[in-house]
Amino acid sequence: MKYFFILGRQTELSIAEIEAKLRQQRTSFKTLQKKLDFAIIETEQELLVEELINKLGGTIKIGLVVDEVPNVLATNLVKLIPDSDKKVHFGFSLHGFQTNLTKLGLETKKLLQEKDLKVRFVSSKENPLSSVIVQKNHLLDQGAELVLMKTEKNYIIGRTLAVQPFELLSKLDYGRPARDSYSGMLPPKLAQIMINLSETAPKKLIYDPFCGSGTILQQGLILDYNVLGSDISPKAIHDTNENLDWLANEISLKTKYSVFQSDVTKQGPLGLAISAIVTEPYLGPALRGHEKQEQVEKNIQSLMRLYRTALQKFAEWLDPKGIVIMIVPKFQFNDQVISIDLNKLLPPRLKAVAKWEYAREGQHVIREIYKLQKA
Ligand SMILES: C[S@@+](CC[C@H](N)C(=O)[O-])C[C@H]1O[C@@H](n2cnc3c(N)ncnc32)[C@H](O)[C@@H]1O
């Protein structure tokens, strides 16, 4: 079966996450295309798309590829919209090309009306249609959203089966009681992507030794992992407990959490089977973009000392073959970029196996995401 995935802004990370999740759940697959903001993936088994989209942080929509055509014509599209006794709601999303959507929509509507169907064409100022528009206009349950994707050779037409759970994501982002705007919260979607990149089997134990306000732990619980967190700051521990207790009241959790105060360079968990360490460590003082080079270099030296010691501890605490997914800052200031080469800080038992980048416009700190494996 061929599926399309509409990717979030960080497309490379989103694809890496999808592939990691499919490998983790032992789905045989082949990535046929990665283009712009979509990917086409062929699988042997049927995917449980509703379940999958709830697990992926970097995917906006998933659907089935239903046709491939040399030109986009209303006569092709009309065949792909299901008949119904009730009113049929339909809409189109374009990826990689533009066309007169109003004309295409009205032509399709006319052809549907000729089949005696009651129809409504859903369009919006912005195209592609957002997940909110797709869901709220009943395109999934009383009609269809057709996603039209341009490739080098032709147009792939997909029918959306599931969209990102935007209400839950927004609640997890803005609804939590303890939000720490000072030390900066990791976006929950990125926390989810990082956990998935670890390819850890659900129910295993994931540890975040720089847990801050607990974003990684929160997303770990949502993905059905047992989670353990620690932080040097008593306030961070208080906030994490408050956030995770709130989460446990909001949704029924299948796994457990535990949090303790600790300096990562001094002590950590003992006697626990830790499958993965997923963490955003201390990234240094906030930058405004016009710092003196000397100051930035001094900050980096001190971060490198912290990371070197922390990584030695990670190698001790992890299970054999355990995974580390760790953010490392890359600094942009005065038109310069300074990165930290984590390879130079690794103890012999940890090896870097992959690296991605997460950058947002206007930010002075780019996040590099390293995947390490214990030998
Ligand atoms: C960038 S924040 C993590 C934010 C977290 N990912 C979140 O979303 O809330 C880094 C955290 O590292 C903690 N920290 C700094 N030095 C530490 C150390 N030596 N041991 C443990 N935690 C430390 C800070 O207190 C801070 O909460």
The ligand as a MOL file (V3000), in Angstrom:
LIG
                    3D

  0  0  0     0  0            999 V3000
M  V30 BEGIN CTAB
M  V30 COUNTS 27 29 0 0 0
M  V30 BEGIN ATOM
M  V30 1 C 17.3610 23.7790 28.4410 0
M  V30 2 S 16.7770 23.3190 30.0060 0 CHG=1
M  V30 3 C 15.8010 21.9080 29.6480 0
M  V30 4 C 14.4350 22.3070 29.2440 0
M  V30 5 C 13.5070 21.1230 29.0930 0
M  V30 6 N 13.8400 20.3430 27.9130 0
M  V30 7 C 12.0690 21.6000 29.0210 0
M  V30 8 O 11.4390 21.5140 27.9530 0
M  V30 9 O 11.5490 22.1050 30.0030 0 CHG=-1
M  V30 10 C 18.1850 22.7040 30.7950 0
M  V30 11 C 17.9990 22.2990 32.2360 0
M  V30 12 O 19.2740 21.7970 32.6980 0
M  V30 13 C 19.3470 22.0280 34.0950 0
M  V30 14 N 20.7670 21.8760 34.4830 0
M  V30 15 C 21.7950 22.7340 34.2970 0
M  V30 16 N 22.9420 22.2050 34.7800 0
M  V30 17 C 22.6410 20.9730 35.2710 0
M  V30 18 C 23.3860 19.9310 35.8880 0
M  V30 19 N 24.6850 20.0570 36.1030 0
M  V30 20 N 22.7290 18.8010 36.2370 0
M  V30 21 C 21.4070 18.6600 36.0120 0
M  V30 22 N 20.6330 19.6140 35.4590 0
M  V30 23 C 21.2500 20.7570 35.0780 0
M  V30 24 C 18.7320 23.4060 34.2610 0
M  V30 25 O 18.2650 23.5730 35.5880 0
M  V30 26 C 17.6110 23.3880 33.2210 0
M  V30 27 O 16.3700 23.0470 33.8110 0
M  V30 END ATOM
M  V30 BEGIN BOND
M  V30 1 1 1 2
M  V30 2 1 2 3
M  V30 3 1 2 10
M  V30 4 1 3 4
M  V30 5 1 4 5
M  V30 6 1 5 6
M  V30 7 1 5 7
M  V30 8 2 7 8
M  V30 9 1 7 9
M  V30 10 1 10 11
M  V30 11 1 11 12
M  V30 12 1 11 26
M  V30 13 1 12 13
M  V30 14 1 13 14
M  V30 15 1 13 24
M  V30 16 1 14 15
M  V30 17 1 14 23
M  V30 18 2 15 16
M  V30 19 1 16 17
M  V30 20 1 17 18
M  V30 21 2 17 23
M  V30 22 1 18 19
M  V30 23 2 18 20
M  V30 24 1 20 21
M  V30 25 2 21 22
M  V30 26 1 22 23
M  V30 27 1 24 25
M  V30 28 1 24 26
M  V30 29 1 26 27
M  V30 END BOND
M  V30 END CTAB
M  END
